[in-house]
Amino acid sequence: MQQIALAAGVICAFIVVAYFIAIDQVRATVANGVAAPAAPRTTVVKQLETLLRPVSRLPADRAIRLRHKLSQAGDPAGLTPAGFQAVRYSLAALLALGGLALGFILPAGLPYIVSAPLYGLILAVLGYLAPNLWIEQRIGARRRQIQRSLAEATDLLTLVVESGMSLDEGLLSITERFHNALGDEIGKVLREIRLGRPRMAALEHMADTAGVPDLHHLVESIVQSDQMGVPIARLLRVQATEMRRRQRQGAQERAAQASSRMVFPMVGCIFPVLWIVLLGPAIVQVLNSFR
């Protein structure tokens, strides 16, 4: 068993040393490339993407879907689909090594030859799935931020447009006022407009990417008003009122469901303790009388 543990330790040490040697080679390649005085520093994610490029390539359809999910999550750390896959593989490999070591330290009554690969496999699967769960959590958080801020942002946009300013100036005021997911999405729209993309096309792309129904309805209304020549200020006022109504209706629905959701905690946590407190002394007296 000591020989197996020693062999596993040697293998892990070899993998770690090879990993750092590969990183040093990547850094040297970048340094010996095009000499740029203000070149940005290569991040760890980019290094992993370069190192694992042969195995992190994705088919075109999967890469498009993953690119869409990363855009919905706010492009965390500037991840590309290949970089995200490299992070997944790297995390799975590191946790697999940790699982092998844990299998030798805590075999849980199993032979080392069984516990080490089993722990390594379980932790490798968890490491591979964890980044995807993190992305889904970020997407949900950003959608909730946009939903909470949308009604107030529509009110602000309405005031700006009614004061005689343009729609672009109203969008710029939103980015200055809201430093959250909604402000980031509006900032992307303004950057696309400056690069020459049509305003309505940029707004529709934002609505499709964000995945928030209220934002999609608002953008559709703005596009229709632009096509039909309807004053946009009146339409924004109607949309803001409708969003407030839907928010109030959703709050009322959640308040109505609170009583039914409290049934399970009360039955599982409060009632048993209450019965113990009420019936405990009586049960003790009954048991003493039988003695």
C-alpha positions as CSV (number, residue, x, y, z in Angstrom):
1,M,0.0,0.0,0.0
2,Q,2.9,2.4,0.7
3,Q,4.2,1.7,-2.7
4,I,0.9,2.6,-4.3
5,A,0.7,5.8,-2.3
6,L,4.3,6.7,-3.3
7,A,3.5,6.0,-6.9
8,A,0.4,8.2,-6.8
9,G,2.4,11.0,-5.1
10,V,5.1,10.8,-7.8
11,I,2.4,10.9,-10.6
12,C,0.7,14.0,-9.0
13,A,4.1,15.7,-8.6
14,F,5.0,15.0,-12.2
15,I,1.6,16.4,-13.4
16,V,2.0,19.6,-11.3
17,V,5.6,20.2,-12.5
18,A,4.5,19.6,-16.2
19,Y,1.7,22.1,-15.7
20,F,3.9,24.9,-14.5
21,I,6.5,24.1,-17.2
22,A,3.8,24.4,-19.8
23,I,2.7,27.8,-18.4
24,D,6.3,29.1,-18.4
25,Q,6.6,28.0,-22.1
26,V,3.3,29.8,-22.9
27,R,4.6,33.0,-21.2
28,A,7.9,32.8,-23.1
29,T,6.1,32.4,-26.4
30,V,3.9,35.4,-25.7
31,A,7.0,37.4,-24.6
32,N,9.0,36.5,-27.7
33,G,6.1,37.3,-30.1
34,V,5.2,40.7,-31.3
35,A,6.8,43.2,-29.0
36,A,4.2,45.7,-27.9
37,P,5.0,48.2,-25.2
38,A,1.4,48.3,-23.9
39,A,0.4,44.7,-24.4
40,P,-2.1,43.4,-21.9
41,R,-1.0,40.8,-19.5
42,T,-2.0,37.2,-20.3
43,T,-4.5,36.0,-17.7
44,V,-4.6,32.5,-16.2
45,V,-7.8,31.7,-18.2
46,K,-6.1,32.7,-21.5
47,Q,-3.1,30.6,-20.6
48,L,-5.3,27.6,-19.9
49,E,-7.2,28.2,-23.1
50,T,-3.9,28.2,-25.1
51,L,-2.6,25.2,-23.2
52,L,-5.7,23.1,-23.7
53,R,-6.7,24.3,-27.1
54,P,-6.4,20.9,-28.8
55,V,-9.0,19.4,-26.4
56,S,-11.2,22.4,-25.6
57,R,-12.5,23.0,-29.2
58,L,-16.2,22.7,-29.5
59,P,-18.5,22.0,-32.5
60,A,-20.0,25.1,-34.0
61,D,-23.5,24.6,-32.7
62,R,-22.3,24.0,-29.1
63,A,-19.9,26.9,-29.3
64,I,-22.8,29.2,-30.4
65,R,-25.0,28.0,-27.5
66,L,-22.2,28.4,-25.0
67,R,-21.4,31.9,-26.4
68,H,-25.0,32.8,-25.9
69,K,-25.0,31.6,-22.3
70,L,-21.8,33.4,-21.5
71,S,-23.3,36.6,-22.9
72,Q,-26.4,36.1,-20.8
73,A,-24.1,35.7,-17.7
74,G,-22.4,39.0,-18.5
75,D,-19.2,37.6,-20.1
76,P,-17.5,36.8,-16.8
77,A,-13.7,37.3,-16.9
78,G,-13.9,37.7,-20.7
79,L,-14.5,34.0,-21.1
80,T,-14.8,32.5,-24.6
81,P,-16.4,29.1,-25.2
82,A,-12.9,27.5,-25.6
83,G,-11.7,29.2,-22.4
84,F,-14.8,28.0,-20.5
85,Q,-14.2,24.5,-21.6
86,A,-10.5,24.8,-20.6
87,V,-11.6,25.9,-17.1
88,R,-13.9,22.9,-16.9
89,Y,-11.2,20.5,-17.9
90,S,-8.6,22.1,-15.6
91,L,-11.0,22.1,-12.6
92,A,-12.0,18.5,-13.2
93,A,-8.3,17.4,-13.4
94,L,-7.3,19.3,-10.2
95,L,-10.3,17.8,-8.3
96,A,-9.5,14.4,-9.7
97,L,-6.0,14.7,-8.2
98,G,-7.4,15.8,-4.9
99,G,-9.8,12.9,-5.0
100,L,-7.0,10.4,-5.5
101,A,-5.1,11.8,-2.6
102,L,-8.3,11.8,-0.5
103,G,-8.9,8.2,-1.4
104,F,-5.5,7.2,0.1
105,I,-6.0,9.4,3.2
106,L,-9.7,8.4,3.9
107,P,-10.4,5.0,2.3
108,A,-13.6,4.6,4.2
109,G,-13.1,0.9,4.7
110,L,-12.4,0.3,1.0
111,P,-9.2,-0.9,-0.6
112,Y,-6.9,1.9,-1.8
113,I,-7.1,0.6,-5.3
114,V,-10.9,1.2,-5.2
115,S,-11.3,4.3,-3.0
116,A,-8.7,6.4,-4.8
117,P,-10.2,6.1,-8.3
118,L,-13.7,6.3,-7.0
119,Y,-13.1,9.6,-5.1
120,G,-11.1,10.9,-8.1
121,L,-14.0,10.1,-10.5
122,I,-16.7,11.7,-8.2
123,L,-14.7,14.9,-7.7
124,A,-13.8,15.1,-11.4
125,V,-17.4,15.0,-12.3
126,L,-18.2,17.6,-9.8
127,G,-15.4,19.8,-11.1
128,Y,-16.6,19.5,-14.6
129,L,-20.2,20.4,-13.7
130,A,-19.5,23.2,-11.2
131,P,-18.6,25.9,-13.8
132,N,-21.9,25.2,-15.7
133,L,-23.9,25.6,-12.5
134,W,-22.0,28.8,-11.7
135,I,-22.9,30.2,-15.1
136,E,-26.6,29.3,-14.6
137,Q,-26.5,31.0,-11.2
138,R,-25.1,34.1,-12.8
139,I,-27.7,34.1,-15.5
140,G,-30.5,33.9,-13.0
141,A,-29.0,36.6,-10.8
142,R,-28.6,39.0,-13.8
143,R,-32.2,38.4,-15.0
144,R,-33.5,39.2,-11.5
145,Q,-31.4,42.4,-11.4
146,I,-32.8,43.5,-14.8
147,Q,-36.4,42.6,-13.8
148,R,-36.1,44.6,-10.5
149,S,-34.6,47.7,-12.2
150,L,-36.6,47.7,-15.4
151,A,-39.6,49.7,-14.2
152,E,-37.5,52.4,-12.6
153,A,-35.3,52.6,-15.7
154,T,-38.4,52.9,-17.9
155,D,-39.6,55.8,-15.7
156,L,-36.3,57.5,-16.1
157,L,-36.2,56.9,-19.9
158,T,-39.8,58.4,-20.1
159,L,-38.8,61.5,-18.2
160,V,-35.7,62.1,-20.4
161,V,-37.6,61.6,-23.6
162,E,-40.5,63.8,-22.5
163,S,-38.1,66.6,-21.7
164,G,-37.2,66.7,-25.4
165,M,-34.0,64.6,-25.4
166,S,-33.3,61.7,-27.8
167,L,-33.7,58.0,-27.1
168,D,-29.9,57.6,-27.1
169,E,-29.5,60.2,-24.4
170,G,-32.1,58.5,-22.4
171,L,-30.3,55.2,-22.7
172,L,-27.1,56.9,-21.7
173,S,-28.8,58.3,-18.6
174,I,-29.8,54.7,-17.6
175,T,-26.1,53.6,-17.8
176,E,-25.1,56.5,-15.6
177,R,-27.9,55.8,-13.0
178,F,-27.9,52.0,-12.9
179,H,-24.6,50.2,-12.2
180,N,-26.0,46.7,-12.5
181,A,-26.9,44.1,-15.1
182,L,-29.4,46.4,-16.8
183,G,-26.8,49.2,-17.1
184,D,-24.3,46.8,-18.5
185,E,-26.7,45.6,-21.2
186,I,-27.7,49.2,-22.1
187,G,-24.0,50.1,-22.3
188,K,-23.5,47.3,-24.8
189,V,-26.3,48.6,-26.9
190,L,-24.7,52.1,-27.0
191,R,-21.3,50.7,-27.9
192,E,-22.9,48.7,-30.8
193,I,-24.7,51.9,-32.0
194,R,-21.4,53.8,-32.0
195,L,-19.8,51.1,-34.1
196,G,-22.5,51.5,-36.7
197,R,-25.2,49.0,-35.8
198,P,-28.8,50.2,-36.3
199,R,-30.3,51.2,-33.0
200,M,-33.4,49.0,-33.2
201,A,-31.3,46.0,-34.2
202,A,-29.0,46.5,-31.2
203,L,-32.1,46.8,-28.9
204,E,-33.6,43.6,-30.3
205,H,-30.3,41.8,-29.8
206,M,-30.2,43.0,-26.2
207,A,-33.7,41.8,-25.6
208,D,-33.0,38.3,-27.1
209,T,-29.8,38.0,-25.1
210,A,-31.1,39.1,-21.7
211,G,-34.0,36.6,-21.7
212,V,-36.3,38.9,-19.6
213,P,-39.9,38.9,-20.9
214,D,-40.7,42.5,-19.7
215,L,-37.6,43.8,-21.4
216,H,-38.5,42.0,-24.6
217,H,-42.0,43.5,-24.6
218,L,-40.5,47.0,-24.0
219,V,-38.1,46.7,-26.9
220,E,-40.9,45.3,-29.2
221,S,-43.0,48.4,-28.3
222,I,-40.2,50.8,-29.0
223,V,-39.5,49.1,-32.4
224,Q,-43.2,49.2,-33.4
225,S,-43.5,52.9,-32.4
226,D,-40.4,53.7,-34.4
227,Q,-41.8,51.9,-37.5
228,M,-45.3,53.4,-37.2
229,G,-44.2,56.9,-36.2
230,V,-46.0,56.9,-32.8
231,P,-44.6,59.3,-30.2
232,I,-42.3,57.2,-28.1
233,A,-42.8,59.2,-24.8
234,R,-46.5,58.2,-24.6
235,L,-45.6,54.5,-25.3
236,L,-42.9,54.5,-22.6
237,R,-45.4,56.0,-20.1
238,V,-47.9,53.2,-20.8
239,Q,-45.1,50.5,-20.6
240,A,-43.9,51.9,-17.2
241,T,-47.4,51.8,-15.8
242,E,-47.9,48.3,-17.1
243,M,-44.6,47.1,-15.5
244,R,-45.6,48.6,-12.2
245,R,-48.9,46.8,-12.4
246,R,-47.3,43.5,-13.2
247,Q,-44.7,43.9,-10.3
248,R,-47.5,44.7,-7.9
249,Q,-49.5,41.7,-9.1
250,G,-46.5,39.4,-8.8
251,A,-45.9,40.7,-5.2
252,Q,-49.5,39.9,-4.3
253,E,-49.2,36.4,-5.8
254,R,-46.1,35.7,-3.8
255,A,-47.7,37.0,-0.6
256,A,-50.7,34.8,-1.2
257,Q,-48.4,31.8,-1.6
258,A,-46.5,32.5,1.6
259,S,-49.2,30.9,3.8
260,S,-49.1,27.6,1.9
261,R,-45.3,27.6,1.9
262,M,-45.2,28.0,5.6
263,V,-47.1,24.7,6.1
264,F,-44.1,22.5,5.7
265,P,-41.7,24.3,8.1
266,M,-44.5,24.5,10.7
267,V,-45.4,20.8,10.4
268,G,-41.7,19.7,10.2
269,C,-40.1,22.0,12.7
270,I,-42.6,23.9,14.9
271,F,-45.3,21.4,15.7
272,P,-43.0,18.6,16.9
273,V,-41.3,20.9,19.3
274,L,-44.7,22.3,20.4
275,W,-46.0,18.8,21.1
276,I,-42.9,17.9,23.1
277,V,-43.2,21.0,25.2
278,L,-47.0,20.4,25.9
279,L,-47.1,16.7,26.3
280,G,-43.6,16.1,27.6
281,P,-44.5,16.7,31.3
282,A,-47.6,14.6,31.0
283,I,-45.8,11.7,29.5
284,V,-43.2,11.8,32.2
285,Q,-45.9,11.7,34.9
286,V,-47.6,8.8,33.2
287,L,-44.4,6.9,33.1
288,N,-43.7,7.6,36.7
289,S,-47.1,6.4,37.8
290,F,-46.5,3.0,36.0
291,R,-43.2,2.6,37.8
